[in-house]
């Protein structure tokens, strides 16, 4: 697939996701109105057909570099670095209805609560969304960690942390979460040596406390942009789970009668190679809990 730079978009720099049918979903930063698109590549045998699912206009977002995530209903979620009501970026949802999608802006950042999100959000079992903004926040342009709390079809924005430079600045990656709901991520800059950090947000009830797990010093790394560990569903299991529902539909069940199914199995993956590179010791008792260890 080659983009033309016109209505189909241009400059895709995100990762793709795939559904149970092998269809692919992603975003383009440019093209269309000059501010990007969300697209689907529909698989048919060994070929793919491009569908533009949404075209950004600026007022509803611009320049998405995050790609998207999908929930069990096939709704898509992502972020735009710019645009929105205040031109500080957005979190958006594409609500699926049959083969069509409707674009909803869930939040438009205003600067003081964040700006310029560059990564897709993380969703928990309740449908709440968690993410980072690379700029903005209460302490200037150091960035934030945010939560969008789901209440029916609406979302409420909570700023969980505003970086101040000494504890990190400019997070541009997605978050991961452990079984306790604690959040982990990285900042490109800031920290004790201004070379970037790994941070944790420790959950206590509905509040979070920001702690710096490591500050890079240059000799042990600089500007972290990779992953240390992850905890989430197993994609092949999810594909099989989706396939079982498809079979039921093909046999005559109505989609509206099918139950909502959550993932049956979650996996913990620990990257010891990354931990060693940043000088972080992960306790053996924690490593033993991992389903996969990267060494």
C-alpha positions in Angstrom: 0.0 0.0 0.0 1.4 3.4 -1.0 -0.3 6.6 0.2 -0.8 9.4 -2.3 -0.7 12.3 0.1 -4.3 13.3 -0.8 -7.5 12.2 0.8 -6.0 8.9 1.8 -3.4 10.5 4.0 0.4 10.6 4.2 3.3 9.9 6.5 2.2 7.0 8.7 4.8 6.7 11.5 2.8 4.6 14.0 2.6 0.9 14.7 -0.3 -1.0 13.2 -2.8 -3.2 15.0 -4.7 -6.2 13.6 -8.1 -7.6 14.3 -9.2 -11.3 14.3 -9.9 -11.1 10.5 -6.4 -9.8 9.8 -7.6 -6.3 8.9 -5.0 -3.6 9.9 -5.6 -0.3 11.5 -3.4 2.8 11.9 -3.0 6.6 11.5 -1.3 9.0 9.2 0.2 12.2 10.4 -0.4 14.2 7.2 -2.5 14.2 4.1 -6.2 14.7 3.6 -6.8 18.2 5.1 -3.1 18.4 5.9 -3.7 17.0 9.4 -3.9 13.2 9.0 -6.3 10.3 9.0 -7.3 7.0 10.6 -7.3 4.1 8.2 -8.1 0.5 7.8 -6.6 -2.1 5.4 -9.3 -4.7 4.8 -7.8 -8.1 4.1 -9.1 -10.2 1.2 -6.9 -13.3 0.7 -3.4 -11.9 0.1 -4.5 -8.4 -0.8 -5.7 -5.4 1.2 -8.1 -2.5 0.4 -7.5 0.9 2.0 -10.5 2.5 3.8 -10.2 5.9 5.3 -12.2 5.7 8.5 -11.8 9.3 9.7 -10.2 12.5 8.3 -9.0 15.0 10.9 -9.9 18.7 10.3 -7.8 20.5 12.9 -10.8 21.3 15.1 -11.2 17.6 15.9 -7.5 16.9 16.1 -4.4 16.9 13.8 -1.3 14.9 13.3 -1.8 11.6 15.0 1.4 9.7 15.4 0.1 7.3 18.0 -1.7 4.7 16.1 -4.8 3.2 17.7 -5.9 0.6 20.2 -9.2 -1.3 20.0 -11.7 -2.5 22.6 -13.8 -5.6 22.6 -16.5 -3.9 20.5 -14.1 -2.9 17.8 -14.1 0.8 18.8 -10.8 2.5 18.2 -8.9 4.9 20.5 -5.9 7.2 19.8 -4.4 10.6 20.3 -3.5 13.6 18.1 -0.5 15.8 18.9 -2.2 19.0 17.8 -5.6 20.3 16.9 -8.7 20.1 19.0 -10.6 23.0 20.6 -7.4 24.6 21.9 -4.8 23.3 19.4 -3.1 21.4 22.2 -4.0 17.8 21.0 -6.8 15.4 21.7 -7.8 11.9 22.7 -10.3 10.5 20.2 -12.6 7.5 19.8 -13.9 5.9 16.6 -17.2 4.2 17.5 -17.9 1.2 15.3 -21.3 0.6 13.9 -21.3 -2.3 11.4 -18.7 -1.4 8.9 -18.7 2.4 9.6 -17.0 4.5 12.3 -18.0 7.8 13.9 -15.2 10.1 15.2 -15.7 11.5 18.7 -13.3 13.8 20.5 -13.1 12.6 24.1 -10.9 15.4 25.4 -9.2 18.5 24.0 -6.1 19.4 26.1 -5.7 23.0 27.1 -2.0 23.1 28.0 -2.2 23.4 31.8 -3.6 19.8 31.8 -1.3 18.6 29.1 -0.5 19.1 25.5 0.9 17.1 22.5 0.1 13.4 23.3 2.2 11.2 21.1 1.3 7.7 22.2 -1.9 5.6 22.2 -3.7 5.3 25.5 -3.8 2.2 27.7 -7.3 0.8 28.6 -8.1 -1.0 31.8 -10.9 -3.5 32.4 -13.4 -0.7 33.2 -12.7 1.1 29.9 -10.8 3.9 31.6 -8.0 5.2 29.5 -4.5 6.2 30.7 -1.8 8.1 28.7 0.9 10.7 28.6 1.3 14.1 27.1 4.7 15.2 25.9 4.2 18.8 26.9 2.0 21.0 29.0 1.1 20.4 32.6 0.9 22.4 35.9 4.6 23.0 36.0 5.2 24.3 32.5 6.0 22.3 29.4 7.3 19.1 31.0 4.4 16.8 30.3 1.8 14.9 32.2 0.2 11.5 32.9 -3.5 11.4 32.6 -6.6 9.2 33.1 -9.9 9.4 31.3 -12.5 7.9 33.6 -15.4 6.3 31.6 -18.9 7.0 32.7 -21.3 5.5 30.2 -20.4 7.1 26.9 -18.6 10.1 28.4 -15.1 10.5 29.9 -13.8 12.7 32.6 -10.1 13.9 32.4 -8.0 13.5 35.6 -4.3 14.6 35.6 -2.5 12.0 37.6 0.9 13.7 37.5 2.6 16.8 36.1 6.3 16.4 35.6 8.6 19.2 36.8 11.9 18.4 35.1 13.7 17.0 38.1 11.4 14.0 38.1 11.4 13.7 34.3 10.1 15.6 31.3 8.6 14.9 27.9 7.1 11.4 28.1 6.3 10.2 24.6 5.5 6.5 25.1 2.6 4.5 26.2 2.1 3.3 29.7 2.0 -0.2 31.1 0.2 -1.3 34.2 0.7 -4.1 36.7 -1.9 -6.2 38.5 -2.2 -3.6 41.3 -3.0 -0.8 38.8 0.4 0.8 39.2 1.5 2.6 36.1 5.0 2.6 34.5 6.5 4.7 31.8 9.5 6.7 30.6 10.4 10.3 30.0 12.8 11.3 27.3 14.5 14.0 29.3 14.7 15.3 32.9 15.5 13.4 36.0 18.6 13.9 38.2 20.9 14.1 35.2 18.5 15.4 32.5 19.0 12.2 30.5 15.6 10.7 31.0 13.9 8.5 33.5 11.8 5.4 34.2 8.9 6.3 36.4 6.1 4.6 38.4 2.8 5.9 39.5 1.8 4.0 42.6 -1.9 3.6 43.0 -3.6 4.0 46.3 -7.4 3.9 46.0 -8.2 6.6 43.4 -4.9 8.5 43.8 -1.5 8.0 42.4 2.0 8.9 43.7 4.8 9.6 41.2 8.1 8.0 41.9 11.3 8.0 39.8 12.5 4.4 39.4 15.8 5.4 37.7 17.4 8.5 36.3 19.7 7.9 33.4 23.2 9.3 33.5 24.4 8.9 30.0 26.8 6.0 30.8 23.8 3.7 31.5 21.6 5.1 28.8 20.0 8.3 27.6 16.5 9.2 26.2 14.6 6.0 26.9 12.1 5.1 24.3 11.8 1.3 24.8 9.9 -1.1 27.0 10.9 -2.6 30.4 7.9 -4.9 31.1 4.3 -5.3 30.1 1.2 -6.9 31.6 -1.8 -7.4 29.3 -3.9 -9.8 27.3 -2.4 -12.5 25.0 -3.2 -11.4 21.4 -3.5 -15.0 20.0 -6.0 -15.8 22.7 -8.0 -12.7 21.9 -8.0 -13.6 18.2 -9.4 -17.1 19.1 -11.9 -15.5 21.4 -13.1 -13.2 18.6 -13.2 -16.1 16.2 -15.5 -18.1 18.5 -17.9 -15.1 18.5 -17.7 -14.8 14.7 -18.7 -18.5 14.4 -21.7 -17.9 16.6 -22.8 -15.0 14.4 -22.3 -17.2 11.3 -24.5 -19.8 12.8 -27.3 -17.4 13.3 -26.8 -15.7 16.7 -27.5 -11.9 16.7 -24.5 -9.8 17.6 -26.6 -7.8 20.1 -27.3 -11.1 22.0 -23.6 -12.0 22.4 -22.1 -11.4 25.9 -19.3 -9.0 26.5 -16.2 -11.1 27.0 -13.0 -9.9 28.8 -9.7 -11.6 28.1 -9.4 -14.9 29.8 -5.7 -14.8 30.4 -3.2 -12.0 31.0 0.6 -12.2 30.6 3.5 -10.6 32.4 6.6 -10.1 30.2 9.8 -8.9 31.8 12.7 -7.5 29.7 15.9 -8.3 31.8 18.0 -7.0 28.9 16.5 -3.6 29.3 16.7 -3.8 33.1 20.4 -4.6 32.9 21.1 -1.8 30.4 19.6 0.8 32.8 21.1 -0.7 36.0 17.8 -1.8 37.4 17.7 -5.0 39.5 14.3 -6.8 39.3 13.8 -9.2 42.2 13.9 -12.9 41.4 10.5 -13.3 43.2 9.0 -10.9 40.6 10.7 -12.5 37.6 9.4 -15.9 38.7 5.9 -14.5 38.2 6.6 -13.7 34.5 5.1 -15.7 31.7 7.9 -14.6 29.4 11.4 -13.3 30.3 13.6 -11.6 27.7 17.2 -12.1 28.5 
